[in-house]
Amino acid sequence: MKIDGTHFRSIWREAGGTVKIIDQRWLPHELRIVALNSRADFATAIRDMWVRGAPLIGATAAYGVAVQMAADPSDASLAQTWDVLHETRPTAINLRWALDEMTRVLKPLPPADRAKAAFARAAEICDEDVETNRMIGVHGLELIRDIAAQKGGGRVNVLTHCNAGWLATVDWGTATSPIYHALEAGIDVHVFVDETRPRNQGAQLTAWEMNHHGVSHDLIVDNAGGHLMQHGEVDLVIVGTDRTTAQGDVCNKIGTYLKALAAADNNVPFYVALPSPTIDWTVRDGVAEIPIEERGAAEITHVQGRMPSGVVGLVQISPDGSPARNPAFDVTPARLVSGLITERGIAPANAAGLAAMFPDRATGASA
């Protein structure tokens, strides 16, 4: 996608071989591009959320394996790299998928051939992610197009939660891809952007994307979504997901479940956009089986922003001594999901719908 007319991806390898990312901690106030030069750099970037979003985490991990193979292509190094990178973020399934895929490709090869093969597969994973998300947009566009037709060409209002944009993937995004496609198709589309506490990834990232790509939008507080739905101002909710079960339960940024409840109460369609690597075929009951990452209390007690002086820093908003809990994700049961927008089409949010859409991948899913 574009930043003020210039195309960017969220991660890329330069001609000289260096892997670079947009360090998202500094958005929306500063656009910082940094190089990742070691396995430790990649682990830090994933754990400390220089990069975030399930697809981008997976792509970053793939390049992390490649960089480590260039430094030490031994079997021990490959196994240790899986462990080091996997422990950085436990919830997003794409991380494990990417590490397993890199191991599958590299383990049969002699160590001398691993670095070249690793960089090639990491680049393919990135390109595959771009195409996957482009196709999510192609299929999701039809939902927006249908609503626009029902409204006689009137504005289509889409509500998002957190950031499932191109900054959370390699390009296009998941939940935002249908929006970008609608914009390109000339549809009058408007986005209500949840601020998404904690970390304000809607306010800091999605709003930044919309602003720099030229998408009409309003930033709203998290708790305003239900009010807007009650008053008929939301036509469609599209969110992303970090892990989707074989029966269609969706694990996403904390607060997604509440949006789904509000949508159900107001008969607003609630769709989830997901690339197929986000489906965990080994899990059925999302609430019982998906591990929910608990992050540090400082994300609750402090807010990052730009001071009047122009300096970007943290401000404490809670009393000294007040404890905080910070579950980073929640699970939305499949019964609240109108459909799953995938690269192959829109699947019903149930086991039969997913298995029919991905018969080649559902084999072996838990019964």
C-alpha positions in Angstrom: 0.0 0.0 0.0 1.0 3.6 -0.1 2.4 6.2 2.2 1.6 9.6 0.7 1.8 8.1 -2.8 4.9 5.9 -2.3 4.5 2.1 -2.1 5.8 0.3 0.9 5.8 -3.2 2.3 6.0 -3.7 6.1 9.1 -6.0 5.7 11.6 -6.3 2.8 15.1 -7.4 1.9 17.2 -4.9 0.1 19.5 -5.7 -2.8 22.5 -5.8 -0.5 20.8 -8.5 1.6 19.8 -6.5 4.6 16.3 -7.2 6.0 14.4 -4.0 7.0 11.1 -3.3 8.7 9.0 -0.3 9.7 9.4 0.0 13.4 5.8 0.4 14.3 6.4 1.5 17.9 6.9 5.0 16.7 3.9 5.4 14.5 1.9 7.5 13.9 4.3 10.3 14.8 7.5 9.0 13.2 8.2 6.7 10.3 11.3 4.8 11.4 12.9 2.1 9.2 15.3 -0.2 10.9 17.5 -3.2 9.9 17.3 -6.5 11.6 20.8 -8.2 11.6 20.7 -11.1 14.0 18.4 -13.7 15.5 18.2 -11.6 18.6 17.1 -8.6 16.6 14.2 -10.6 15.1 13.2 -12.0 18.5 13.2 -8.6 20.0 11.2 -7.1 17.1 8.5 -9.7 17.4 8.3 -9.8 21.2 8.4 -6.1 21.8 6.1 -5.4 18.9 8.3 -3.5 16.5 6.2 -5.7 14.2 2.8 -7.1 15.0 -0.1 -8.8 13.4 -0.2 -12.5 12.8 0.8 -12.6 9.1 3.7 -10.1 9.6 4.9 -12.0 12.6 5.1 -15.1 10.5 7.0 -13.4 7.7 9.4 -11.7 10.1 10.1 -15.1 11.8 10.8 -16.6 8.4 13.4 -14.0 7.6 14.8 -14.4 11.2 15.5 -18.1 10.4 17.2 -17.0 7.1 19.5 -14.5 8.8 20.4 -17.1 11.4 21.2 -19.7 8.8 23.6 -17.2 7.2 25.3 -17.0 10.5 25.1 -20.7 11.6 23.4 -23.2 9.4 23.8 -26.2 11.7 21.0 -28.5 12.8 21.4 -27.2 16.4 21.1 -23.6 15.2 18.0 -24.4 13.2 16.3 -26.1 16.2 17.3 -23.4 18.6 16.1 -20.7 16.3 12.6 -22.4 16.2 12.6 -22.3 20.0 13.9 -18.7 20.4 11.5 -17.2 17.9 8.4 -19.3 18.9 8.5 -18.2 22.5 8.2 -14.6 21.6 4.4 -14.5 21.0 2.3 -17.5 22.0 -1.1 -16.7 20.5 -0.6 -15.9 16.8 -0.6 -19.2 14.9 1.2 -17.8 11.9 4.4 -17.7 13.9 4.5 -21.4 14.5 3.3 -22.1 10.9 6.2 -20.0 9.4 8.8 -21.6 11.7 7.5 -25.1 10.8 7.5 -24.3 7.1 11.1 -23.0 7.2 12.2 -26.1 9.2 10.4 -28.4 6.6 12.3 -26.7 3.8 15.7 -26.5 5.4 16.1 -29.6 7.5 16.7 -32.0 4.6 19.3 -29.7 3.0 23.0 -29.8 3.7 24.0 -26.9 6.0 26.0 -25.2 3.2 22.8 -24.8 1.1 20.5 -23.6 3.9 21.1 -19.9 3.9 20.3 -19.4 0.2 17.2 -21.6 0.4 16.0 -19.9 3.6 16.1 -16.4 2.1 14.3 -17.7 -1.0 11.6 -19.3 1.0 11.2 -16.3 3.3 10.8 -14.1 0.2 8.2 -16.5 -1.1 6.3 -16.5 2.2 6.1 -12.7 1.9 4.9 -12.7 -1.7 2.4 -15.4 -0.9 1.1 -13.3 2.0 0.7 -10.3 -0.3 -1.3 -12.4 -2.9 -3.4 -14.0 -0.1 -4.4 -10.7 1.3 -5.1 -9.2 -2.2 -7.5 -12.1 -2.8 -9.2 -11.5 0.7 -9.8 -8.0 -0.6 -11.3 -9.3 -3.9 -13.8 -11.5 -2.1 -14.5 -9.0 0.7 -15.1 -6.3 -1.9 -18.3 -8.1 -2.9 -19.8 -7.6 0.6 -19.1 -3.8 0.3 -20.4 -3.7 -3.2 -23.6 -5.4 -2.3 -24.2 -3.0 0.6 -23.5 0.0 -1.7 -26.0 -1.3 -4.2 -28.6 -1.7 -1.5 -28.0 1.9 -0.4 -28.3 3.1 -4.0 -24.7 4.0 -4.2 -24.7 5.7 -0.8 -21.7 5.6 1.6 -20.8 2.2 3.1 -19.7 2.5 6.7 -17.3 -0.2 7.9 -16.2 -0.5 11.6 -12.8 -2.0 12.3 -11.0 -3.1 15.5 -7.3 -2.9 16.2 -5.1 -2.9 13.2 -5.6 -5.7 10.6 -4.2 -3.4 7.9 -1.1 -3.7 5.7 1.0 -2.9 8.7 -0.2 -6.2 10.2 0.7 -8.2 7.1 3.3 -7.7 4.3 0.9 -5.7 2.2 -2.9 -5.0 1.7 -3.9 -6.2 5.1 -6.7 -8.6 6.0 -9.7 -6.5 7.3 -8.5 -3.5 5.4 -8.0 -5.2 2.0 -11.7 -5.1 1.1 -11.7 -1.4 2.1 -8.7 -0.6 -0.2 -10.3 -2.6 -3.0 -13.6 -0.7 -2.5 -11.7 2.6 -2.7 -10.0 1.5 -5.9 -13.4 0.5 -7.3 -14.8 4.0 -6.8 -17.2 3.0 -3.9 -17.9 5.6 -1.3 -16.5 3.8 1.7 -16.0 5.3 5.2 -14.2 3.6 8.1 -14.9 3.9 11.8 -11.6 3.1 13.5 -11.7 1.8 17.0 -8.8 3.3 19.0 -8.2 -0.2 20.5 -6.8 0.1 24.0 -4.4 -1.0 25.1 -1.6 0.1 22.8 -4.1 2.1 20.7 -3.3 0.2 17.5 -6.4 1.5 15.8 -5.6 5.1 16.7 -1.9 4.8 16.0 -1.8 2.4 13.1 -5.1 2.0 11.3 -5.9 5.7 11.4 -2.4 6.4 10.1 -2.9 3.9 7.2 -6.3 5.4 6.3 -4.9 8.9 6.5 -1.9 8.3 4.4 -3.7 6.2 1.8 -6.6 8.6 1.4 -9.4 6.6 3.0 -12.3 8.5 4.6 -12.4 7.6 8.3 -13.3 8.7 11.8 -11.3 7.6 14.9 -13.7 6.5 17.7 -13.2 5.3 21.3 -13.6 1.5 21.7 -17.0 1.8 23.5 -18.6 4.0 20.8 -19.1 1.1 18.3 -22.2 -0.2 20.0 -23.8 3.3 20.1 -23.1 3.8 16.4 -24.6 0.4 15.6 -27.7 1.2 17.6 -28.2 4.3 15.5 -27.8 2.6 12.2 -24.4 4.2 11.4 -22.5 1.0 10.9 -23.3 -1.2 7.8 -20.6 -3.8 8.3 -17.9 -4.9 10.8 -14.7 -6.4 9.5 -12.0 -7.5 11.9 -8.8 -9.6 11.6 -7.7 -12.6 13.6 -4.6 -14.1 15.1 -5.9 -17.6 15.3 -9.1 -19.3 14.0 -10.2 -22.7 15.2 -11.3 -25.6 12.9 -14.9 -24.8 13.9 -14.7 -21.1 13.3 -14.1 -19.5 16.7 -11.9 -16.4 16.3 -9.2 -15.2 18.5 -8.3 -11.5 18.0 -7.3 -8.4 19.8 -9.1 -7.9 23.2 -12.4 -6.2 22.7 -13.4 -8.1 19.5 -15.8 -10.2 21.4 -17.7 -7.2 22.6 -17.9 -5.8 19.1 -19.4 -9.1 17.9 -22.0 -9.0 20.7 -23.0 -5.5 19.8 -23.2 -6.4 16.1 -25.4 -9.4 16.8 -27.7 -7.3 19.0 -28.1 -4.8 16.2 -28.3 -7.1 13.2 -25.0 -5.7 11.8 -23.0 -8.3 9.7 -19.8 -9.2 11.5 -17.1 -10.7 9.3 -13.6 -11.8 10.0 -10.8 -11.6 7.3 -8.2 -14.2 7.6 -5.4 -15.8 5.5 -5.6 -19.6 5.7 -2.3 -20.0 7.7 -4.2 -18.4 10.6 -6.5 -21.4 10.8 -5.4 -23.8 13.5 -6.8 -27.1 12.4 -5.7 -28.8 15.7 -8.0 -26.6 17.8 -11.8 -26.7 18.0 -12.9 -24.9 21.2 -11.2 -21.5 21.1 -12.2 -20.4 24.6 -10.8 -23.5 26.2 -7.8 -24.3 24.0 -6.2 -21.1 22.7 -3.5 -19.7 25.0 -4.2 -16.0 25.7 -1.1 -13.9 26.0 -1.0 -11.7 29.0 1.2 -8.7 28.5 2.8 -6.2 30.9 0.8 -3.9 33.1 2.5 -0.8 31.7 0.4 -1.1 28.5 -2.6 -0.4 30.7 -1.2 2.1 33.1 0.7 4.2 30.5 -0.1 5.7 27.1 2.4 6.7 24.4 1.9 9.9 22.6 3.5 13.1 21.3 4.0 15.8 23.9 3.4 19.5 23.2 7.2 19.7 22.9 7.1 17.3 20.0 8.8 14.5 21.9 7.2 11.1 21.7 7.0 9.5 25.1 4.9 7.6 27.7 2.5 9.2 30.1 1.2 7.4 33.2 -2.6 7.5 33.5 -3.2 5.4 36.6 -2.5 5.9 40.3 0.8 4.7 41.7 0.4 1.2 43.1 -2.8 0.2 41.2 -2.3 -3.2 39.7 -3.5 -4.0 36.2 -4.3 -7.1 34.1 -3.6 -7.1 30.4 -5.0 -10.1 28.5 -4.1 -9.2 24.9 -6.7 -11.3 23.1 -10.3 -12.6 23.4 -12.2 -15.3 21.6 -15.4 -14.7 19.6 -17.5 -17.8 19.3 -18.3 -18.9 15.8 -22.0 -18.4 16.4 -21.4 -14.6 16.4 -19.5 -14.5 13.1 -21.4 -13.9 9.8 -18.6 -15.4 7.7 -14.9 -15.8 7.3 -13.3 -13.9 4.4 -10.4 -16.0 3.1 -8.3 -16.0 0.0 -10.5 -18.7 -1.5 -13.8 -17.1 -0.8 -16.2 -16.4 2.1 -16.7 -19.5 4.3 -19.4 -20.1 6.8 -18.0 -19.8 10.3 -18.3 -23.5 11.2 -16.4 -26.7 10.8 -18.2 -27.8 7.6 -17.7 -24.4 6.0 -14.0 -24.3 6.6 -13.5 -27.9 5.7 -15.3 -27.4 2.4 -13.3 -24.3 1.6 -9.9 -26.0 2.5 -10.4 -29.7 2.0 -6.7 -30.0 1.3 -5.7 -28.6 4.7 -8.5 -29.7 6.9 -7.4 -33.4 6.7 -6.3 -34.5 10.1 -8.2 -31.8 11.9 -9.3 -32.9 15.4 -12.7 -34.5 15.4 
